[in-house]
Amino acid sequence: MLSRARFLFGTGLASTQFYTLGRLNFTKTGYIKHTQKYESPVQSRADVAMDDESSDGVNLEGKIIVVTGANQGIGKELATYCAAKQAKIYMVCRTRERAEKARDEIIKATSNTNVHVLLADVGELSQVKAIVDDLQSKESSIDCLVCNAGALLSDKRLTKDGGREVTFASHLLGSYYLTKLLTPQLKAAVDGGKEPKVIFVTSAGMYTTKFPDWKDATNTAEGQKYDGVMAYAYAKRAQVILAEEWEKNNDGITYLTAHPGWSGTQALEDWLADDQKYLQPLRTAWEGAEGISWMIGAPKNQLQNGALYLDRKVQPKHIAGLFMTEGTITKNSRDEINELLANLKKECGI
């Protein structure tokens, strides 16, 4: 059984401080506290129309937005929000039945019929390539890519094309590959005078670790015992690193990471079950998604390229030192980061 206790309480200073920080900021109480400091309007649900008096005032009409893992939880809230603001949405989902059900619900809730499904398991690189080919045949540019899909497993499972560990493949490798393949469309948006973004939906669980040796991260080390919590944390730490590194490209694209706090999604319920009580009061899925929704619509000059966000605010990326200072144990060296980037490129064959 995956060690849920380690996630909840930790075994070292970084893990303990992660849980302490979470009790203060990641719960519903933290969300309410943060929204009271917002300088612009906040809405109470995802499907508020632009002309509704309770809207946050964002207009996404004419924008093309791609959201992975969009049939439930945070991803569905993000897709619903964008549809309500009249964007054109591409929902990347793994299962046809669930995807079409979610799409129909979003259309009904927002009266926006410009919502489309792209079927792919983002951990399967051949499927990622297939949907990108499809999307590129339809759209010359895109305004925002939100990499939200992923998995948190209690046992080691492998992808069908390549035999890669699923958590690593779905959270990290698929996000990397999808972003790389869609870079021409993102750059086309830049050339068209727009402000495209890539947003990785990470997890505060990344606070507990740095990115490890490649074999440990990919669960290919000889004799390695599978630890789903750490596989997840490694992938989420790497997403933060990717945004940091790609920001340096100075290519006009804004690269961001954000985490949704502790939100009451089906995925969390399936994993933690009764242990969810230690994270109470949980945010709703919308409360977890709201700050990310704001990032989708925010002008470039209101965002810090390469930064990590929670609830519209830039967050520290390391809290492993004494009294939640940065410390060093969760930081990767330049050589380690270069190795990560080289291995991702090699793994994807690009």
N, C-alpha and C positions, 0 to 999 in steps of 0.2 A: 504493500500500500504506500502510495506517495505520502511523504512526510508533511502533513498539513500543519502539524505543530511547529515545524521549522518556519513555515511561512508566517504563521500567526505570531510567534514569539521570538524566533531567531535563536542563534546559538553563539553569536559574537556581538561585538560592539556595533558594527554596521547594521546587523539584523535587528538588534534591540532598539537602536535609534530609529530605524525604519518604522517599527511598530509604534513607537512613541510619537513620531512625527505624524503617522497616519491617524492616530487617535485625535490629534489636534486639528488635522487639516483634510483628511481624505473621506471622512464620514459626512452624512447629511448635515450635521452641525457645522462642520468646516465649510461646506458649500454655502450654507445660509450666511455664515460669517463673512465669507469672501464676497458674495453678491452684494452685501450691504455697502461695500467699498467700490462697486462698479461706477464708472463715470458715464456710462451709456446704458440705455434700457436693456432689461432682461425679460424674456418671456417665460411663461410657466409650463409650456409644452412645445413639442417640436412642430406641430402642424398648424401653427398660427399663420394666417395669410398676411401678405404684405400690407393690405389696407385695413387690417383689424387694429383697433385702438390699443390692443395689448401687445402688438408686435414690437420687436426690437428695432424695426426700421430698416433692416437689411433688404436689399434688392439684388437678386442673383439672376435676373432675367438675361438671357443670352449667354450665360456661363455654361460650360460643359464640365461636369464633375464625375469622377470615377471613384466609387467607394467599394472596397473589398469587404467581404463578410457582412453584406448589407441586408441579410434576411432576418436578423434578430439582434437584440441587445443594442449596444452602442452604435453599431453600423447601421441598423435600421433607423434609429433615431436621427443619425446624420443624414441619411438618404431622405427621410421624411422632411426634415428641416429644409434641405436644399430644394426639394420638390415644392414645398409650400412657398418658397421664395422664387419659384418659377424658373429654376435652372433645368437644364437637360441632364438627366441622371443615367449613368450606367452602373448597375448593381452587379458586382462580381460575386457570384455565389456558387457553392459546390453542388447543391441538390436542386433539381428542376422544380419539384413539387413545392418545396419550401420557398424557393425564390419567386415563383409565380404567385404564390399566396401572398407573400410580403409585398410584391409589386402591386397586386390588385388592392391590397389594403392601403398602400401609400397613395395610389391614384384616387381611391374613394375619399381618403382623408384630406387630400390637397386639391382635388379637381385638376391636377396636372397629369395629362396623359403622356407626357414626354419622358417616361420612365422605362428603361430598357434593361433586360437581363443579359449578362454574359456568363455562361456556365463554365466554371473552372475551379478546380482545387488548386489554390495558389502554391501549395507545396509540390505540385507536379509540374516541372518546368515545361514539359511538352504542352500541357494544357494552358499554361500562361502564354506561351508563344502563339498558340492557336487563337486565343481571344484578342491578343494584341494585333495579330494580322487582321482579324475581323474589325476591330475598332479602327485601325488605321485605314481601312478601306472606306470607312464612313466619316471619319473626322480628321481634318488636317491639323487641328490644334486642340488642346484641352487646357482648361483653366486650373484644375485642381485634381490631384490624385491623393486619396486618403487610403493608406495601407493599414487596415484594421483587422483583417482576417488572421486567424491563428488557432492554436490548440494548446491545451494544458492537460497532459495525460498522466495516468498513474502507472502505465506500463510502456515499455519501449515498443514502438511501432515504426514500420518502414514504408516509405513511399513506393509506388509501383514502378515509376520510371527512375531508376537509379539507386533504389534501396537506401535512401537517406532517412535519418531519424526525423519523424514527422514534426515535432515541435520546432526544431532548428529550421527545417525546410519551409514550414508554413509561415512562421513569424519573420525569419531573417532572409533566407535564400530567395523565397518568392517575392518579398518586398524589394530586395535588391534587384532582382531580374526584371520585375515589372517596371520599376522606375527607369532602369537602363534602357529597356525597349521603348518606353514612351517618352524618353528624353527629346526625340525630334519633334513630337507634338507639343511638348512643354516649351521648347525653344521657339517653335513657330508662334506660340502665344506671345512670347517676349518680342519677337520681330513684329508682331501685330500691335504692339503698344500696350499689351496687357501685363498683368502681374501674377503669373502662375505660381502655384505652390505645390509642394509635396509634404504631406503630413503623415508621420509614422505614429500610430496610436500605440504607445509603449505602456509600460507598467512601472509603478513605483517599486515593484519587486527588484528592479535592476539596481536599486540603491545598495543591495546586499553584496554585490560582487563586481569585479572587473571582468572583461572578456578573457577567458582562459586560453590555454594552448588549444590549437585547432582540433586536435583529436579528442580532447575533453569536451569541447563545445559541440562537436558533431557525434559524440558517443561512439567513436571508433577506436578508442584506446584499448589495448589488449587487457582483458580482465576487468574492464570498467563496469561497475554496478550502476544501473540506470537510476537517476534521480530526476524525476520530472520537474520538481521545483527549480532545481539549478539549471536544467536545460532551458526552461522558460526564462529564468533570470538572465542567463548568458545571452540569449537571443534578444531580449529587451535592452540589455546594456549595449549590444552591438548596434541596434537601431539608433540609439542616442549618438553613438560614435559616427555612424553614417551621416546624420544630419550635420554634425560638427565638421566633418571632412568635406562634404559636398558644398557646404557654404563657401568654402575657400575657392570653388571653381569660378566664382564671380561671373556666372553665366546668365544672370538676370532672374533665375529661379530661386524662390525662397524655400529652404528646407527646414522643417520644424519637427520636433517631437512633442507629444502631449500625453498625459495620462489622465484617466477619468476618475481617479480616486477609487473608493470602495463602493461600487454600484451593484444594486440587486438585479443582476442579469441572470438568465437561465444558465449560462456557462458557470457562473460563480456558484449557483445553487447546486448544479450537478457535481461540482468538485468538492465544495466544503460541507454541503448538507447541513447538519445541525450545528457545525462549528461556525456558521455564519454569525452566530450570536456574539462572537468576539469582535466582530467588525461593526456592530450596531452602534448608532442607527445608520443603516445603509442608505446611500443615495438611490434615487430612482435612476433608471437608465437614461432618462432625459437630463437629469442633474449631472450625471457623469459626462454626457455628450455636449452639454451647453457650451462649455468653454472652447471645445474643439470646433463647434459650429461657428462660434464667434471668429475663430481663426480663419475659417474658410472665407468668410465675408470681409474680414478686416483689410484695410488698405495696407500696402507694403510698408509704408512709413510708420505704421503702428506696431509692427512686428520686428523682433530681433532675429535675424537670420541665423540658423544653427542652434537656436535656444530650445530649452525644454520648458513646457508650460503646464500649469494646472489652473483652471478657473481664470483664464485671461491674464495670468501673471507669470512672468519668467521665474523659474525655480532653480535652485542649486542642483547640480548633477551628481554631487558627492556629499555625503554627510557622515563619513566614517571616522572623522577625527573626534577628539574630545569635545564635548558640548556641541555636537553636530557641526563642527567645522569640517572642511573638505577632507582632510587627512590624505593618505596616499594609497591605502590598500585597495581601493576600488578604481584607481587610475591606471590606465595602460600607457606604456612607454611608446615613443615614436616608432621604434622598431616593431613592437607588437601590433600597433595599428596598421603599419605598412604590410605586415604579414597577413592580417585579417583581410585587408582590401585585395591583396594579391590572390589569396585563397578563394575569396568570393568570385573574383573575375575568372579564375581557372575553373571553379566548380560549374559556373554558368556557361563556360565556353565562349567568352567574349573578350 
